[in-house]
Amino acid sequence: MNKTPLQATGFEVGDSILDLAGDTHADWMAVFGQVGQWTCVAASAAGHMHIREGTPRDDACAIRSVGPWLAVAVADGAGSRPNSRYGASYAVASLCEHMLRLVQGVGSEQPPAETDAAPCPNPVAPTQQAGSRLFGCFPRLTWLARLIRTRALQQPESSPSPSQSFAEQPVMQVFAQSISALPRNEARFAWGTLGWRRQERSHIEANNTPDLAECVRGAFHATRAGLEVYAKQRGMHIGEVHCTLLGLLLDTRTGALGVGQIGDGLISCLHPGLGARPLVEPPATGNVGETYVLTQSDWKRYLAVRALEPGETAGVSTLYIMTDGVAEDCTHPPPEGIFERWSRDIEKELRNASDPPAAAVKLMRWLATYQARGSWDDRTLAVLMRDTGLAPTPHGEEITDDE
């Protein structure tokens, strides 16, 4: 693999790494972006128990692209640890960073090794050179979080469940009414935050064939080492930032894919003819309410990594990566075939949205409002959709939100 500098072209959206001086982890978040023929839409919403108890969202999500490479990560901070959102926010940002550095042969500077960490409980209880285009992101707006939180608390008992068709749920109606009720200057600010611009072409050579499994594995190791340093610098024990971690690294030119996961949650794909299936199956504890986490002392034993060649992903239309707050609600019957139906409904509704911003809001609204028995945890879902009919914008063209 060629040793080339980390490219500056691309985008970075999602949750920010938290610091004790500024806890900006909002209750709701939605982001979106596009690289080549792949569009990514992601959202995260505070769980119903967090809303009732007034506690922060512990999930985190990050998306980053460099050239044709797209990295996505989601994490679930352990609810039993009040600072777990710090670990989750650091883990997703770090994993995306290291996956992209390693896949380009830049190397990944690893922080000091894990030497004096005290053992933690195991487990823890609850197109050859495609251009890269940034669609933008919804920032963590305080007024938006307050607005949706209020609406979510006012949902009637008859709110739809995830087993119902995604298309049957009025995910946009309440949000549209809320935006129209805002003062004009606030409404303009909400939509004025969308940035549109064309990035430079990628110059990564087409003959690079990195080992995606090793890139993903190395990124997990670097993230675990960095997380320990991050915690120590803030006066925290590593056990205070317990989190699961799921990551996905995609070559948008070829469809080659690397995935890694420790803990619960799900990484899956949808093929129009072959249906929906998981891409990696990490070890489970076997006990309800328990999961393995990145921060435990023997975390390496429970990390599952897999690489898929372009031939293995041929025909796959959509990829999903989610925390257990979503996975537990969409994979267990009744009804029979819920996961297959859920996967197809999500894909259909997001593809039918007028544009990526609308799709991101639609997904965020649904995650924040659907009702399911026993569903109380935070919900985070990222969806990557391939568009084989995408017509690229001419190289170098600047796109504004007025166009």
C-alpha positions as CSV (number, residue, x, y, z in Angstrom):
1,M,0.0,0.0,0.0
2,N,1.4,3.4,-1.0
3,K,2.5,5.7,1.8
4,T,0.6,8.9,0.9
5,P,-0.4,11.8,3.1
6,L,-3.8,11.9,4.6
7,Q,-6.0,13.7,2.1
8,A,-7.7,16.9,3.0
9,T,-10.7,16.3,0.8
10,G,-13.9,15.0,2.4
11,F,-16.1,15.8,5.3
12,E,-16.6,15.1,9.0
13,V,-20.0,15.2,10.8
14,G,-21.5,13.8,13.9
15,D,-21.1,14.1,17.7
16,S,-18.2,16.1,18.9
17,I,-15.7,14.8,21.4
18,L,-16.8,16.0,24.8
19,D,-14.7,17.8,27.3
20,L,-15.3,18.6,31.0
21,A,-15.3,22.3,30.1
22,G,-18.1,22.0,27.6
23,D,-20.6,19.2,27.6
24,T,-22.4,19.8,24.3
25,H,-23.9,16.4,23.9
26,A,-27.4,17.2,22.7
27,D,-30.5,15.0,23.0
28,W,-31.1,14.8,19.3
29,M,-28.7,14.8,16.3
30,A,-29.0,14.2,12.6
31,V,-26.3,14.3,9.9
32,F,-25.9,13.4,6.2
33,G,-23.3,13.3,3.5
34,Q,-22.4,11.8,0.1
35,V,-19.3,10.2,-1.4
36,G,-19.6,9.0,-5.0
37,Q,-22.6,6.8,-5.4
38,W,-23.2,6.4,-1.7
39,T,-25.4,8.6,0.5
40,C,-25.2,8.3,4.2
41,V,-28.0,9.5,6.6
42,A,-27.7,9.1,10.4
43,A,-29.5,10.2,13.5
44,S,-29.4,9.7,17.2
45,A,-32.2,10.3,19.8
46,A,-32.3,10.2,23.5
47,G,-34.2,7.2,24.9
48,H,-37.6,7.5,26.6
49,M,-36.1,6.7,30.0
50,H,-33.4,9.4,29.6
51,I,-36.2,11.9,28.7
52,R,-38.2,11.0,31.8
53,E,-35.3,11.1,34.2
54,G,-33.6,14.2,32.6
55,T,-30.4,12.3,31.9
56,P,-28.2,12.9,28.8
57,R,-28.1,10.8,25.7
58,D,-25.3,8.2,26.0
59,D,-25.1,7.1,22.4
60,A,-22.8,8.8,19.8
61,C,-22.3,8.7,16.1
62,A,-19.6,10.0,13.7
63,I,-19.2,9.9,9.9
64,R,-16.1,10.9,8.1
65,S,-14.9,10.7,4.5
66,V,-11.5,11.1,2.9
67,G,-11.3,10.8,-0.9
68,P,-13.4,7.7,-1.8
69,W,-13.3,6.2,1.7
70,L,-16.3,6.5,4.0
71,A,-16.0,5.7,7.7
72,V,-19.0,5.4,10.1
73,A,-19.0,4.6,13.8
74,V,-21.7,4.3,16.5
75,A,-21.3,3.7,20.2
76,D,-23.5,3.2,23.2
77,G,-22.3,4.5,26.5
78,A,-23.2,2.3,29.5
79,G,-26.2,3.8,31.3
80,S,-24.8,2.7,34.6
81,R,-21.8,5.1,34.2
82,P,-22.7,8.8,34.3
83,N,-19.7,9.8,32.1
84,S,-20.2,7.1,29.5
85,R,-21.2,9.6,26.8
86,Y,-17.6,11.0,27.1
87,G,-16.3,7.6,26.1
88,A,-18.9,7.1,23.3
89,S,-18.2,10.5,21.8
90,Y,-14.4,10.0,21.9
91,A,-14.6,6.4,20.5
92,V,-16.7,7.2,17.4
93,A,-14.5,10.1,16.4
94,S,-11.3,8.3,17.1
95,L,-12.3,5.1,15.3
96,C,-13.3,7.0,12.1
97,E,-10.0,8.9,12.2
98,H,-7.8,5.9,12.6
99,M,-9.7,3.7,10.1
100,L,-9.1,6.4,7.4
101,R,-5.5,7.0,8.3
102,L,-4.7,3.3,8.3
103,V,-6.5,2.6,5.0
104,Q,-4.4,5.3,3.3
105,G,-1.2,3.9,4.6
106,V,-0.5,7.0,6.7
107,G,-0.1,5.0,9.9
108,S,-1.9,5.7,13.1
109,E,-0.1,7.3,16.0
110,Q,-1.0,5.3,19.0
111,P,-1.1,6.9,22.4
112,P,0.8,5.3,25.3
113,A,0.0,1.6,25.8
114,E,-2.4,0.4,28.4
115,T,-0.1,-0.3,31.2
116,D,-1.4,0.8,34.6
117,A,-5.2,0.5,34.0
118,A,-7.1,-1.3,36.7
119,P,-9.2,-4.2,35.6
120,C,-12.8,-3.4,34.7
121,P,-15.8,-5.6,35.3
122,N,-16.5,-8.1,32.6
123,P,-19.1,-7.7,31.2
124,V,-20.9,-4.5,32.0
125,A,-24.6,-4.3,32.9
126,P,-26.8,-1.9,31.1
127,T,-16.7,5.3,-10.6
128,Q,-12.8,5.2,-10.7
129,Q,-12.2,8.6,-9.1
130,A,-15.5,9.6,-7.6
131,G,-15.8,13.1,-6.2
132,S,-16.7,13.7,-2.6
133,R,-19.6,16.0,-1.8
134,L,-20.6,17.5,1.5
135,F,-24.3,18.0,1.9
136,G,-24.0,19.4,5.4
137,C,-25.3,18.6,8.8
138,F,-27.8,19.7,11.4
139,P,-25.8,21.2,14.3
140,R,-26.7,20.4,17.8
141,L,-29.2,23.3,18.2
142,T,-30.5,23.8,21.7
143,W,-33.9,25.0,20.6
144,L,-34.3,22.0,18.3
145,A,-33.6,19.6,21.1
146,R,-36.1,21.4,23.4
147,L,-38.7,21.5,20.7
148,I,-38.5,17.8,19.8
149,R,-38.2,16.7,23.4
150,T,-41.5,18.5,24.2
151,R,-43.2,16.9,21.2
152,A,-41.9,13.4,22.1
153,L,-43.2,13.7,25.6
154,Q,-46.6,14.7,24.2
155,Q,-46.9,11.6,22.0
156,P,-50.2,9.8,22.5
157,E,-50.4,6.3,23.8
158,S,-51.3,5.1,20.3
159,S,-47.9,6.1,18.9
160,P,-46.8,3.6,16.1
161,S,-44.4,0.8,16.9
162,P,-41.3,-0.1,14.9
163,S,-43.1,-3.2,13.7
164,Q,-45.5,-1.0,11.7
165,S,-44.4,0.1,8.2
166,F,-42.1,3.1,8.4
167,A,-44.2,4.6,5.7
168,E,-47.3,4.6,7.9
169,Q,-45.7,6.8,10.5
170,P,-46.2,10.6,10.4
171,V,-42.5,11.3,11.1
172,M,-42.5,14.6,9.3
173,Q,-45.8,16.1,10.3
174,V,-45.1,17.3,13.8
175,F,-41.6,18.6,12.9
176,A,-43.0,20.6,10.0
177,Q,-45.7,22.1,12.2
178,S,-43.1,23.0,14.8
179,I,-40.8,24.7,12.3
180,S,-43.7,26.8,10.9
181,A,-44.6,27.9,14.5
182,L,-41.2,29.3,15.2
183,P,-40.3,33.0,14.8
184,R,-39.2,33.7,11.2
185,N,-35.6,34.4,12.1
186,E,-35.3,31.1,14.0
187,A,-36.8,29.1,11.1
188,R,-34.4,30.7,8.7
189,F,-31.5,29.9,11.0
190,A,-32.5,26.3,11.1
191,W,-32.5,25.8,7.4
192,G,-29.7,28.3,6.8
193,T,-27.2,26.0,8.5
194,L,-27.2,23.6,5.6
195,G,-24.0,23.9,3.6
196,W,-23.5,22.7,0.1
197,R,-20.2,22.5,-1.7
198,R,-18.3,20.3,-4.0
199,Q,-15.0,18.8,-2.9
200,E,-11.9,18.1,-5.0
201,R,-11.5,14.9,-6.8
202,S,-9.8,12.0,-5.0
203,H,-6.3,11.1,-6.1
204,I,-6.0,7.8,-4.4
205,E,-4.7,5.3,-6.9
206,A,-7.1,2.6,-8.0
207,N,-4.6,-0.2,-7.5
208,N,-4.3,0.3,-3.7
209,T,-5.5,-2.9,-2.1
210,P,-5.4,-2.4,1.7
211,D,-6.3,-5.1,4.1
212,L,-9.6,-3.7,5.4
213,A,-9.8,-6.2,8.3
214,E,-6.4,-5.1,9.6
215,C,-7.2,-1.4,9.1
216,V,-10.4,-1.8,11.2
217,R,-8.7,-4.0,13.8
218,G,-5.8,-1.5,14.1
219,A,-8.2,1.4,14.5
220,F,-10.0,-0.3,17.4
221,H,-6.7,-0.9,19.1
222,A,-5.6,2.7,18.6
223,T,-9.0,4.0,19.8
224,R,-8.9,1.8,23.0
225,A,-5.4,3.1,23.8
226,G,-6.4,6.7,23.1
227,L,-9.6,6.4,25.2
228,E,-7.6,5.4,28.2
229,V,-5.4,8.5,27.8
230,Y,-8.4,10.7,27.2
231,A,-10.0,9.5,30.5
232,K,-6.8,9.9,32.5
233,Q,-6.3,13.5,31.3
234,R,-9.8,14.3,32.5
235,G,-9.3,12.7,35.9
236,M,-11.6,9.7,35.1
237,H,-11.0,6.0,35.5
238,I,-11.4,4.0,32.3
239,G,-14.4,2.3,34.0
240,E,-16.3,5.6,34.0
241,V,-16.4,5.8,30.2
242,H,-17.7,2.3,29.4
243,C,-19.1,2.0,25.8
244,T,-19.7,-0.4,23.0
245,L,-18.3,0.4,19.6
246,L,-19.3,-0.5,16.0
247,G,-17.4,0.7,12.9
248,L,-17.7,0.4,9.2
249,L,-15.1,1.3,6.5
250,L,-16.3,1.5,2.9
251,D,-14.5,1.9,-0.4
252,T,-17.2,3.8,-2.3
253,R,-15.5,3.0,-5.7
254,T,-15.5,-0.8,-5.4
255,G,-17.9,-1.7,-2.5
256,A,-15.1,-3.3,-0.5
257,L,-16.1,-3.2,3.1
258,G,-14.5,-3.7,6.5
259,V,-16.6,-3.9,9.7
260,G,-15.8,-4.3,13.4
261,Q,-17.9,-4.6,16.5
262,I,-17.6,-5.1,20.3
263,G,-20.7,-5.3,22.3
264,D,-24.3,-5.3,21.3
265,G,-25.9,-3.4,18.4
266,L,-26.0,-4.5,14.7
267,I,-24.2,-4.0,11.4
268,S,-26.3,-5.4,8.5
269,C,-27.0,-5.1,4.8
270,L,-29.9,-5.3,2.4
271,H,-29.8,-6.9,-1.0
272,P,-32.9,-6.4,-3.2
273,G,-33.1,-10.1,-4.1
274,L,-31.3,-11.8,-1.2
275,G,-32.9,-9.9,1.7
276,A,-31.4,-8.5,4.9
277,R,-28.6,-10.1,7.0
278,P,-26.0,-9.2,9.6
279,L,-22.5,-8.7,8.4
280,V,-20.7,-9.5,11.7
281,E,-21.7,-11.4,14.8
282,P,-19.7,-10.5,17.9
283,P,-19.7,-12.7,21.0
284,A,-22.6,-12.2,23.3
285,T,-22.6,-12.6,27.1
286,G,-25.7,-14.8,27.1
287,N,-27.2,-12.8,29.9
288,V,-30.0,-10.3,29.3
289,G,-29.0,-6.7,30.1
290,E,-25.2,-7.4,29.8
291,T,-22.8,-6.6,27.1
292,Y,-19.1,-6.5,26.4
293,V,-17.5,-3.1,26.1
294,L,-14.4,-1.5,24.6
295,T,-13.2,-0.3,28.0
296,Q,-13.0,-3.6,29.8
297,S,-9.6,-5.1,30.4
298,D,-10.0,-8.1,28.1
299,W,-11.8,-6.3,25.4
300,K,-9.7,-7.9,22.6
301,R,-11.3,-11.3,23.2
302,Y,-14.7,-9.9,22.2
303,L,-13.9,-7.8,19.2
304,A,-15.3,-9.2,15.9
305,V,-13.8,-8.0,12.6
306,R,-14.7,-8.9,9.1
307,A,-13.7,-7.8,5.6
308,L,-15.9,-8.2,2.5
309,E,-14.6,-8.2,-1.0
310,P,-16.4,-6.2,-3.8
311,G,-17.9,-9.5,-5.1
312,E,-19.4,-10.2,-1.7
313,T,-21.1,-6.8,-1.6
314,A,-22.2,-6.7,-5.3
315,G,-25.9,-5.9,-5.5
316,V,-26.1,-4.7,-1.9
317,S,-28.2,-1.6,-2.0
318,T,-28.1,-0.4,1.7
319,L,-25.9,-0.8,4.8
320,Y,-27.1,-0.3,8.3
321,I,-25.1,0.3,11.5
322,M,-27.0,0.8,14.8
323,T,-26.8,0.6,18.6
324,D,-28.9,-1.9,20.5
325,G,-31.6,0.7,21.2
326,V,-32.6,0.2,17.6
327,A,-31.4,-3.4,17.0
328,E,-33.4,-4.8,19.9
329,D,-36.6,-3.2,18.5
330,C,-36.3,-4.3,14.9
331,T,-34.9,-7.8,15.1
332,H,-37.2,-9.7,17.5
333,P,-40.7,-11.0,16.4
334,P,-43.6,-10.6,16.4
335,P,-44.4,-10.1,13.7
336,E,-42.5,-12.7,11.8
337,G,-40.0,-11.3,9.3
338,I,-39.8,-8.0,11.2
339,F,-36.2,-7.4,10.4
340,E,-36.7,-7.9,6.7
341,R,-39.7,-5.7,6.6
342,W,-38.0,-3.0,8.8
343,S,-34.9,-2.9,6.5
344,R,-36.9,-2.5,3.4
345,D,-39.2,0.1,4.9
346,I,-36.3,2.2,6.2
347,E,-34.6,2.1,2.8
348,K,-37.8,3.0,0.9
349,E,-38.7,6.0,3.1
350,L,-35.2,7.4,3.1
351,R,-34.8,7.0,-0.6
352,N,-38.2,8.7,-1.2
353,A,-37.3,11.7,0.8
354,S,-36.9,14.9,-1.2
355,D,-33.2,15.3,-0.4
356,P,-30.7,14.1,2.3
357,P,-31.6,16.9,4.8
358,A,-35.3,15.8,4.7
359,A,-34.2,12.2,5.0
360,A,-32.0,13.0,8.1
361,V,-34.9,14.9,9.8
362,K,-37.3,12.1,9.0
363,L,-35.0,9.5,10.5
364,M,-34.3,11.6,13.6
365,R,-38.0,12.2,14.1
366,W,-38.9,8.5,13.8
367,L,-36.2,7.5,16.2
368,A,-37.3,10.0,18.8
369,T,-41.0,9.1,18.7
370,Y,-41.8,5.5,17.9
371,Q,-43.2,3.4,20.7
372,A,-42.3,-0.2,21.5
373,R,-42.9,-2.3,24.7
374,G,-39.7,-2.3,26.8
375,S,-37.9,0.2,24.5
376,W,-36.3,2.8,26.7
377,D,-32.7,3.1,25.6
378,D,-31.1,5.7,23.3
379,R,-31.5,5.0,19.6
380,T,-28.8,5.6,17.0
381,L,-28.9,4.5,13.3
382,A,-26.8,5.2,10.3
383,V,-27.9,4.1,6.8
384,L,-25.7,4.0,3.7
385,M,-27.5,3.8,0.4
386,R,-26.0,3.1,-3.0
387,D,-27.3,5.0,-6.0
388,T,-26.1,3.4,-9.2
389,G,-27.9,6.1,-11.2
390,L,-26.1,9.1,-9.6
391,A,-25.0,11.8,-12.1
392,P,-22.0,13.5,-10.6
393,T,-21.8,17.3,-10.5
394,P,-19.1,18.8,-12.7
395,H,-15.8,18.9,-10.9
396,G,-15.1,22.1,-9.0
397,E,-18.7,23.5,-9.1
398,E,-19.8,25.4,-6.0
399,I,-23.3,24.5,-4.8
400,T,-25.2,26.9,-2.5
401,D,-28.4,26.3,-0.7
402,D,-30.1,28.9,-2.9
403,E,-29.7,26.8,-6.0
